[in-house]
């Protein structure tokens, strides 16, 4: 069909975890079971104390609860046992079975409620993996506007071939990589570069899949298939990274691994020595690890709430447990340790040229560039109130710099290395290499100027990096960036990092982070979509700012303010949460052990044990609630 108007911006259905997957099914089961338990207990109490019905009637809701909720839970616990997994909920399962045999149905129903409620809370808190792919996939159109003669035909994206002519309508998302052949406008490439500014496009300008077109229609010639385009490659490494995200062992399970055998041993000995099965139940009731099941989630939720009040969004609660164990810190450069705003600091002009003349011509050309330094040059031109003429025949071949014609002058912005290869007149006047970034300007095949730039380090970068070892026990600190090695090395010297990896693509960053995570737990801090795969591969991924929705989805933690102080605050909140959680859990279990001794010797009945356990639970939870309130000192910087 011929399209007179822009086609609808249909999107590929985001990949989702199937509704029938084991993790989703168990999360839904836990929520339903917890609701049924509450309803069953309420009906039991209503029939027993409100309606004063007989025992046969008021036990029916509890029996229904145990059958509907308890049996699936016991089945799941049995599967864990067969696999050799002894979690903190094993005692609860044994208590359920014992309560049924001893006709203590209310106690059994309460245990089912505790177990299912804890599972539902944890499942809700940790759901996040598929949201990353959804955020990526929803950006991609499913059709392209193919130009055939004077007609424009909508075709499916896989049909597009290299060399096809596509029309990108205003506000459309570019479906494939290509080169502009007709039109003049701007594109927003922030989803790919992390840089929130518009890139001017004209004939010869490259365009990247995933970029959002501006107000003007552009015609492009495709240079890659949709499956090979940059955006598709990033989605591919994201899928791979998500699939290989490491499994984590939770704090409660580690503590339950030794607590459960101890409790079972005490309960069995009490039964064997006394010959009274009721003592077995009494010990298990007071031994039921409610602090493990409740205090830890309370401490985590309280810490998440405190983080939110400090402009730190915790997307995956697991990171609160993991950050204290990280021993390798990996940082992106631009926008993480720097402000992400390189500025033009020096213009070394060759004889025969003037500063305003060179700046005017270069700024006119840089309007069509996607390079981060283009914005710095344009800002300098704006400060100087320069009027910029239109450039024509703009070309930016990878590795060869930017070339265009402005007002009859052929202008090329290149590098020192390329200049040496091109035998340009006057190249011997090139000044010595200085720190930071630079570009070389050639006008009409004569060396004209060197522009020098600096991307200033954040004021808190050096103090933050220097305190990671002494205060947070990091053994290694690495700087990983896609920028040139000279600029990365310069910044590393400023902030005190000795190990650097420069000129890294997203795929290379991902491979590096995977390799480091295999050696020790890692923290990755960055911004921009280029960091998203690496963030997912790290033990803890942290995004600074909100330059990219996808980055925020991939990170376990998002720092809303552009400040490393907030990163330090998160580390302190995490450490404090761990201390409070351990206090609550170990203190609760210690009190339970004392109660178990009394129950084993017959000094506590199952009812008394339940009351004592509730008191222990209240104390553990009250202590865990402290995590929600800020301490006196929340960072070291």
N, C-alpha and C positions, 0 to 999 in steps of 0.2 A: 504494500500500500504506500501511497505517497503521503508524506507527513508535512502538512502546512504549518502545524504548531508543534512545539516541543512535546515529545512523547512523555508519558507518565514515568515518573521516577520509581519504577518497580525495583524491588530488591530481591536478591536471593534469600530464601528462607534461612535465617540464622541456624547454624548447627546447634542442636539441643541434645541433652542427655535424654534418652528414651524414658517415657513415663514408667515403663516397666523395669527399668534398671534396678539392681539390688539396692543401691544406695538411696534412690528416690523412693522405692517401695517401703524400705524400712523407716525412712524419715516420716512418710505419711502414716505408716502403721503406728509409730510411736505417738504421734500427735492424736490419732483417733483413740488409741488405747488409753492415753492419759485422760482424755475427755470422758470416755466411758467409765473409768475408775472413779472420777469425781462424781459422775451421775449415780453410779452404783452405791457409793458410800453415802451420798446424800439421801437416796431413797431408803437405804437401810436404816439410817438414823431417824428418818421421818416415820417409817413404819414401826420402828421399835419404841421410840419415845413420844412421837406425835400421835400415832394411831393405836399404840399399845397392842399390836397384833401378836400372834403366837410366833414361837421361834421358827417354825417351818416357813412362815410368810416373810419375816423380816430378813431371813438369810438368803432368800431367792436372788435379790440384787447382787449380793456379794458372790454367790455361786456363779451367776452370769458373768460378773466381772472377772473372776478367776478363770472361767472357761474361755471367754472371748479374748481377754487380755493376757492372762497368765500363760496359756498354752503356747501361743506364738513366741512369747518371750523365752519360755523354757526350751522350746525347739531350737531357738537361736543360740541359747547358752550351751545346749548339747552339741551343736555343730562346732562351737568354739572349743569345747572340751576335747572333741575328737581330733581337732587340729593342734591340740596342745596349748591353747590360749587360755590363760587363767587371769581374767580381768577382775576389776574391783566389784563387778556386779555378780560374781559367782556366789558369794554369800547370800545375796538377795534371792537368787534362784533356789538355793537349798532351803532358805527360810520359807519360801512360798510352798514348796513341797511338804516341809515339816508341818507348817500351819494347817494344811489341808488334812494331813493324817491325824492331827490332834484336834481337828474341828475348830481351829482358831481362824475363821474365815475373814474377819475384819483385819486382823494383823496381816494376813496374806494379801488382801486387797490394797492395803496401804503400801506394802512393799512393791507391788506391781505399779502403783501410782508413782512412787519414787523413781523406780527404774525407767519407766516409759517417759516420765517427765524430763529426766536428765538426758535421755537419748534425743527427745524431740528438740530440747533447747540446744544441744550440741549440733545437731543436724542443721537447724535453722541458722546458727551462727557461722558455720563453716561453708555454706553453699556459696561458691563463687567461680569455679573453674570455667564453666561454659559461658559465663557472661563476657569473657574476653573475646572469644570467637564471635559471639553475637555482636559485640561492639564493632568488630572489624567487618563482618559480613554485611551488616546493614548499610555500610558505606558504599557497597559495590553495586552498580546497576546491573540488571540482567539483560539489557538490550543495548545495542549501539545504533547510531543513526548513520547508515552507510550511504555514501553519495555515489549515485550511478547516473552519469550524465547530468541532466537538469533535475533529476528526481532524488529524493531522500527517502530511503527505505529502512524501516526498523527491522533489525535482524538480531537473532540470539548471539550472545557474546562469543560462544565457541566457534561460530561461523566466520568471525572476522579473521582475515589473513594478513600477513605482513605485506605492506605496500598498499593496502586498502585506504581509500579516502573517507574519513569520518567527519561528521559535523558535530561539534560540541555546542549545544544550545546554552543560552544564558542560564546560569545557576545549576547546570548539569554537573555530574561527577564524571571526570574523564575515565573511560573504561579501560584504556590500554596506554602503554607508552608510545610516544610518537613525536613528530616534528610539525610545527605550524607551517602551513603552506599558504593560507589566506586568513586575513583578519588581524585585528589589533585589539588587545584587551589585557586583562589581568587574571591571575589564578591564585587561589589560596592553597598553598601546599603545606599548611601547618600540620595536617594529619600525618605527613610523611617526614617533615624536617624538624618539627617541634618549634619552628620559628613562626610566630603569629604575625606575618605580614604578607602583603600582596606582591606577587611577582608579575612584572609586566611581560606580555607575550606579543611577539610580532613574527613576521616571516622568518623562518630559520630557528626560532626558539624551541627548545625541547619541552615537552610536556610529560608529566608523570601520572600514571594511573592512580586514582584516588584523590587527585587534586580537584577543587571545586572551581568551576568557571565563574567569571564575573558577569558583567552586564552585556558583553558583546559575544556574538557567535564566532567561533573559530573553526576553521577547517584544518584537519591534521592528516598527515600520512603516518600510518602505523609502522613502528619499527620493531615491535615484538608482539607475539601472540598474547592473548589475555592471560593464559596460564603461565607465561614467562615474564610478565610485567612485574615491576618492582613491588606493587601492592600485593599481588598474588604470592610472591616469594615470601613476603613478611607474614602473610596469613599461613603459609606452609610451615615456616619455622615456629610460628606460634602454636599451631596444632601439635607439632612434634614436641615442643617444649612442654605443653600441657600434658601430653600423654606420658612424659617421663618425669613429671614432678614427683619428688621423693615422698614416700609415706613417712609419717611422723609417729613416734611412740609418745603417748600422752602421759603427763605427770601422774595422774590418778592410777593408770595401769601399772606404772613402775612401782608405786607404793603398794598397790593392791597385790602385787606379785608375791610379797613376803607376808603381808598382813592376813590375807585369806588363809594360807596354810596354818598360821598360828591360831587363828580363831577356830578353824575346824578341829584342830588338835585339842584345844581346850574344851570345846563342846563335846567331843567324842569321849575324852577322858572323864568329864563330869558325868556323862551318861553311864559309862562302863563302871566307874567306881561306885556311883550311887545307885545304879539300877533304875533311875527315874528318867524317862524320856523327856519329861517336862523341863529338866535342867538343860538338856541339849537345846531345846527351843529357847529357853531363857537366855542362854549364852549367845545364840545366834541373833536373837532380837536386839540385844544390846551391842552386839558386834557388827550389825548391819552398817556398812561404811557410808552413812549419810554425809559426813564431812567430805569424803572423797567425791560423792555424787552431787553435792549441793554447794559446799564452800568454795570449791575451785571455780565452778561457773559464776558464782556470785562475785568472786574476786576478779575474774576476767571481765565480766560485764561492768563492774564498777570502774575498772581501769580503762575500759573502752569509753565509758561515759566521761571520765576525767580527761582522756585524750581529746575527745570531741570538744570539750570546753576550752582546750588549749590549741584549737585549730589543727588537730591531728586526727585524721580519719583512719580507723583501724578496720580494714575490709576483711581480714582473715585473723580471727583471734589466736590462731596457732602461732603467729609471729611474736605474740607477747611472751610465749614460753620459749621460743627459739632464739630470740635476739641475744639473750645472755650467754648462749653457747657459741655464738659466731666468733671466729678467730681470724677471719680474713675479711677486710673491708675493701670493696671495689667501687670506685667512683667514676662516673662520667665527668667530663670537664665542663662543657658549655652549659650554663644555666644551673649547674650543680655546685661546683667549687668557684665558678665565676658568675658574674651577673648576666652573662649571655648577651652582652651588648658591646661588641668590639667598636672602638672609636678610631677615627683617623687622627693620629697624633703627630705625624710628620710628613711633609711633602718636600722631597729633595728634587729640585728642578734642574734639568740640564741647561747649559748655555743655549741661547737661541729661542727659548720658550719662556712664557710667563706662567705664574702660578694659577691665575684666574682662567687663562686660556686652557691649560691642561685639565684643570678641575672641571671646567664646563664640558669639554669633550668627553672626558671619562665618565662623568655623571650621566651625560646623555646616553652613553652606551650601557652603563650599569643599570639603567631602568629596566632593561630586558633580561637581566641576569637573575638566577636563583641563588647565587653565591652569598653566604652570610655577610661578606665584606661589602656587598653592594649597598646595603642599607646604611653602613657607616659613611660611604662616599656620598650617597644622596643626602644624608643628614648634614654633612659638611657643606654641600652645595646649597642646601636650603638656608643654612646659617649665613652663608655669604650672599643670599638673595640673588642667585644666578638664574637666568632664563635659559632653559635647556632646549636646544633644537631637537628635531626628530631624527632618529637614527634609522638607517636602511641597511638591508643585506646583513642582518645580524646573524652571527654564527658562533656557537659555543660547543665545539667538538670536545669530547672528554679528553683531558690531558693536554689540550692545546690552547687553552685560554679563551678569551672572549674577543671577537673581532666584529667591526661594523664600520659603516661609512656615515660620517656626520659632517654636513656642510662642505662636502667635497674632500674631506680629510679621511684617510683610512686610519682608524684607531684600533690598536690591539692592546689588551690587558693580559699580561702573561706572567711567567715566573722567571726567576734568575737562571734556572737550569735551561729552560726553553730558549731564552734569549741567547745563551752561549751557542746553542745549536743552529740559530737562524742567521748568524753573521750580520747583525744589524749595525748600521753606521752609528758611531759614537758609543758603542757598548763599552769601550775602555774607560769611559767616564763613570761607570756604575760605582756607587759608593760601597764601602765594605759592608758585610752582613751585620745586621744589628739584631737584638733580641725581638721576639714577637713575630707577628705576621707581616708580610709585605707583598706588594704586587708591583710589577714593572710595566711602565706605560711606553708604548712605541707609537709614534705618530708619523705617518707617511714614510715608514721603514727607517725612522731615526729614533734612537733612544731619547726619550723626553723626560721621564721622571721615575722616581721610586716613591710609592705611597707606603707608609708604615702604620701599623695598627696595634692596638693593645686591647685585650679583653680582660679587664681588671678582675683580680681575685676578690671574692667576698671578704669583707673585713673580719669575719669570724672563721674563715677557712683555715688559716694556719693554727690558731689556738685549738680549733676543733680537731684537726688532724693530729696535732702533737699530744693531745690528751687521750687519744683512743687506746694507746697501749697502757699507760699507767692507771687510768681510771676504769677502762672497760675491757682490759685484757686482750686486746687485738694484737696478734703476733705479726700480721702483715697488712700493709696498706698499699693498694694499687690504684693507678690512674689509667683508665681505659677510654680512648676517645677516637672518633673518626677524623679528627683534625690532623694537620701536618705535625711531623715529629718535632720540628723546631719550636712550634708554639706550645705543644704539650710539655716538652722538656722545660721550657721557660716557666710555665705555670707550676710545674712540679717543684721547681726550685723555690718558687715564691711560697708555696704552702707546706713544703717540707716532706714531699713524697719522693722516694728514690726509685721505685719500680713503676715503669710506664709501659704502655702498649698503645702506639699511635696508629693512625690511618686504619682503624678497624671498622669493618662493615658490620651490620647487625648480625649476620650469620657468624662472623668471626668472634664477635662479642659473646654470642651464645655458646660457641664451642669453648671459649676460654673460661667462661663462668662455670660451665659443666665440669671442666677439668679441675678447676679450683675447688668446686663443691665436693668433688669426689675425694679430695685430700682433707678438707676441713670445712666446717659450716661457714657459709659466706653471707655477708650483707652487701647488697648492690643498691647504690643510690644514684638516681639519674632522673632525667626528664626527657620528653619527646618520644615519639613512637619508635624511634630506633632502639630505645632502651627496653621496650616491652618484652621481647623474647628473653633477654638476659635477666630481667627482673623475675620472670617466672621460673627460670632455671636455678636462681640463687635460693639459698635457704630462706632468706628474708629479702624481699624486694621492696624498695621504698622510693616513691616518686615525690619530687619537690615541685610544688606549683600545680597548675591545671592546664598546661599547654596542650595536652592531648588527652581526650577521653579514653583512648585505648590504653595509654600508659597508666592512667588511674585505675582502669579495670585490671590490668596485669599486676599491679603492685599490691602487696599485702597491707601496706601503709601509705597513705597520701598526706603529705605535709602541705596544708593549704597556703601557708606563708612561705615566701622564698627566703628561708632562714635555716642555717645549720644548727642554730640554737634549739630549734624545735626537734631536730633529729636527736640531739642530746637529751632533751626532755623526754622523748619517747623511750630512750634507753633507761633513764632513771625510773620512769613510771613502770616499765617492764620489770626491772630489778625489784622494785618495791612490791609489785604484784606477786612476784614469785616468793618473796619473803613472807608476805601476809598469807598467801595460800598455804605455804608450808607450815606456818604457825597454826593456822586453822586446822589443817589436816592432821599434822603430827600431834598437836595438842588434843584434838578430838579423839584420835585413835588411842593416845595414851590414857585418856579418861575412860575410853571404852574398854581398854585392857584391864583397868582397875575394876570397872563394873563387871567384866567377864569373870574376874576372880570371885567377886561376891556371888554372882549368879551360879558359878560352878560349885560353890560350897553350900548352896541352898539358901543364902541370905537375901536373894532377890528372886521374886516370881517373874514369870513372863510379863505380867502387867506392870510390875514395879520396874522391871528392866526397860520396858517401852517408855515409861515416864522419864527414867534416867537418860535414856537415849535421846529423848526429845529435848531435855535440858542441855545435853552435850551439843546437840544440833544447833540450838539457839545460840549458845556461846560461840560455836565455830562460825556460824553465819554472821553474827554481829561483828566478830573480829574481821571477817572477810569484807564486810561492808566498808571498812576503813579505806579500802583501795579506791573508793569513789571520791575521797576527799584529798585535796592537794597537800603535800607535805610542806614544811618550811623551806626546804631547799629542793628545787626541782631540776636544776642543771648546774654544770660546773663552769660554764663560760661567762 
